[in-house]
Amino acid sequence: MRKILVTNDDGITSEGIARLAELAKDFGEVWVVAPETQYSASSHSATFWKPIDVWPVDFPVKDVHAFATSGTPADCVSLGISVIVPGGPDEVFCGINRGYNISTDIQYSATVGAALESASHGIHTIAFSEHHEAPHDVTDKYIAQIAEELLDKPLAKNEIWNVNFPGCSVEECKGIKYDCVMSQDDFYAGNYNIVGQDGDRISYLTDWERNWKGTEGTDLAAIADNYISVGKVRNYC
């Protein structure tokens, strides 16, 4: 039976990882290894100079092996591959992330960071993300179909499948766009605002707005037009 490792960057208690683990049960034996706390925007960070704690947890999905860690999402994948999943996983699912992983946001995403960690070990990997607030109707309707389609589609080493579901109703969703490339369009505009000062110590807070217009064929354009975006992301390190 195929062994599937499931992780995320929103933490072990996120409802997104529970939904993904439930889905993964349709494709094999499921092992969940996820951080105990939120790690969004921590990219591919890893722990090298201190111990990482791992412990079993009660998980809301039956018949899965679930562990929390004190490490990052990339740590979770590395631990899952090396010491937790017997013989290592055959597949890694990351997500379902609360918030899109598209355009230049990909470089910050710890969901994608975890996925690229898996890819660096030569393991077939899919990252799933959706709108951070919208209903999950589009995701729930299409995720099993897309996962089944992508499970056996080959990837190069250091390459992952990256799937994003739009924040619209099923009726508004226009379908699936495959082979979407990462948008190189300017995704943010704005600056930093001063929010406090104590002598020479100044506190700044980001004040950025997103641009929802992307070049045709990109992940940003697909999501902005209410399509599901499916494409590959590669780590060129």
C-alpha positions in Angstrom: 0.0 0.0 0.0 1.2 3.5 -0.8 2.4 5.5 2.2 1.4 9.2 2.2 3.0 11.8 4.5 0.8 14.8 5.1 2.1 18.1 6.5 1.4 21.8 6.5 2.5 25.2 7.8 -0.7 26.2 9.6 -0.1 23.7 12.4 -1.3 20.3 13.5 -4.7 21.6 14.7 -5.6 23.3 11.4 -8.8 22.1 9.8 -7.1 22.2 6.4 -4.7 19.4 7.3 -7.5 17.3 8.7 -9.4 17.6 5.4 -6.2 16.7 3.5 -5.5 13.7 5.7 -9.1 12.5 5.1 -8.6 12.8 1.4 -5.3 11.0 1.5 -6.9 7.9 3.1 -8.5 7.2 -0.3 -5.0 6.7 -1.8 -3.0 4.9 0.9 -1.8 4.7 4.5 -1.6 8.1 6.0 1.1 9.6 8.3 0.6 13.1 9.5 3.6 15.0 10.8 3.0 18.7 11.4 4.3 21.6 13.5 2.5 22.3 16.8 2.2 26.0 15.9 1.7 28.3 13.0 4.7 28.6 10.6 3.2 30.6 7.7 5.7 32.7 5.7 8.7 30.8 7.2 9.7 29.5 3.7 12.2 26.5 3.7 13.6 27.2 7.2 15.0 24.3 9.1 16.3 23.5 12.5 20.0 22.5 12.9 21.3 23.8 16.2 18.8 22.5 18.8 16.8 19.3 19.3 13.4 18.9 17.7 10.7 17.3 19.8 8.2 14.8 18.3 5.1 13.3 20.0 1.9 11.5 19.0 -1.3 13.4 19.1 -5.0 12.7 19.1 -6.1 13.6 15.5 -9.7 14.2 14.3 -9.3 11.8 11.4 -9.5 8.1 12.2 -7.0 5.5 11.1 -4.1 7.8 10.5 -0.8 8.0 12.4 -0.4 11.6 13.6 2.6 13.4 15.2 3.3 17.0 16.2 6.7 18.5 16.3 8.5 21.6 17.7 10.1 22.0 14.3 9.3 23.8 11.0 7.3 22.3 8.2 10.5 21.4 6.4 11.7 19.7 9.6 8.4 17.8 9.7 9.0 16.4 6.2 12.6 15.5 6.9 11.7 13.8 10.1 8.8 12.0 8.4 11.0 10.7 5.7 14.0 9.8 7.8 12.6 8.5 11.1 8.8 8.5 11.5 7.3 6.8 8.4 8.7 3.2 8.3 10.7 2.9 5.1 9.8 6.5 4.2 6.7 7.8 2.3 5.9 7.2 -1.3 4.1 10.5 -1.6 3.9 13.8 0.3 0.8 16.0 0.4 1.2 19.5 1.8 -1.7 21.7 2.9 -4.5 22.4 2.6 -2.9 25.8 3.1 -5.0 28.7 4.3 -4.1 31.3 1.7 -2.9 31.0 -1.9 0.6 29.9 -2.8 0.9 31.7 -6.1 3.2 34.3 -7.8 6.0 35.7 -5.7 4.2 34.5 -2.5 5.6 31.1 -3.2 9.1 32.1 -2.0 7.6 32.9 1.5 5.4 29.8 1.8 6.4 27.2 4.3 3.8 24.9 2.7 5.8 25.1 -0.5 9.0 25.0 1.5 8.0 21.7 3.0 7.0 20.4 -0.4 10.4 21.4 -1.9 12.1 19.6 1.1 10.3 16.5 0.0 11.2 17.0 -3.6 14.8 17.3 -2.7 14.6 13.7 -1.4 13.2 12.6 -4.7 9.6 12.0 -3.4 6.6 12.8 -5.5 4.9 15.8 -3.9 1.7 17.9 -4.2 1.0 21.2 -2.4 -2.6 22.3 -2.0 -3.8 25.8 -1.2 -7.1 27.8 -1.1 -8.4 31.2 -0.3 -7.8 32.1 3.3 -11.4 33.0 4.1 -13.8 31.7 1.4 -16.0 28.6 1.6 -14.3 25.4 0.6 -16.9 24.3 -2.0 -14.6 24.4 -5.0 -11.8 22.7 -3.1 -14.1 20.0 -1.8 -15.6 19.3 -5.2 -12.3 19.1 -7.2 -9.5 18.1 -4.9 -9.9 14.3 -5.0 -10.1 14.4 -8.8 -7.0 16.5 -9.1 -5.0 14.5 -6.5 -5.8 11.3 -8.4 -4.8 12.9 -11.7 -1.5 14.1 -10.3 -0.4 11.1 -8.2 1.1 9.3 -11.1 2.2 12.2 -13.2 6.0 12.4 -13.2 8.0 15.2 -11.8 11.7 16.0 -12.1 13.9 16.0 -9.0 13.4 19.2 -6.9 10.0 19.8 -8.6 6.5 19.7 -7.1 2.9 20.0 -8.2 1.3 23.2 -6.9 -2.5 23.4 -6.8 -4.6 26.5 -5.8 -8.4 26.6 -5.5 -10.2 30.0 -6.1 -12.3 31.6 -3.4 -15.6 31.5 -5.3 -18.7 29.3 -5.4 -18.8 26.1 -7.4 -21.1 27.9 -9.9 -18.6 30.7 -10.4 -15.6 28.4 -10.8 -14.7 28.2 -14.5 -12.8 25.0 -14.4 -9.2 23.8 -14.1 -6.2 25.4 -15.8 -3.2 23.1 -16.1 0.4 23.9 -16.8 0.1 27.3 -15.1 3.5 28.9 -14.6 4.4 31.1 -11.6 3.5 34.7 -12.2 6.3 37.2 -12.5 4.0 40.1 -12.4 4.3 42.6 -9.6 2.1 41.0 -6.9 2.5 43.7 -4.2 2.4 47.4 -4.0 2.9 49.5 -0.9 5.5 50.3 1.8 6.2 50.3 5.5 4.4 52.5 8.0 5.9 53.7 11.3 3.7 52.5 14.1 5.9 53.4 17.1 9.1 54.9 18.2 11.2 54.8 21.4 14.3 57.0 21.1 16.3 55.6 18.1 14.2 52.4 18.1 11.5 52.6 15.4 8.7 50.1 14.8 7.5 49.5 11.2 4.5 47.6 10.0 4.0 46.4 6.4 1.3 48.1 4.4 1.1 46.2 1.2 -1.8 45.5 -1.2 -2.0 42.7 -3.7 -2.3 43.1 -7.4 -4.9 40.6 -8.8 -3.9 41.0 -12.5 -1.6 38.4 -13.9 -0.2 37.5 -17.3 -2.2 34.9 -19.2 -1.0 31.4 -18.5 0.1 32.2 -15.0 -1.2 31.0 -11.6 -2.2 34.5 -10.7 -4.2 35.0 -13.8 -6.0 31.7 -13.3 -7.0 32.4 -9.7 -8.0 36.0 -10.5 -10.4 34.6 -13.1 -11.9 32.0 -10.8 -10.0 29.0 -12.3 -8.2 26.3 -10.3 -4.5 26.7 -11.0 -2.4 23.6 -11.4 1.3 23.9 -12.2 4.9 22.9 -11.4 7.3 24.7 -9.1 10.9 23.9 -9.1 13.7 24.6 -6.6 16.8 25.6 -8.7 19.2 25.6 -5.8 
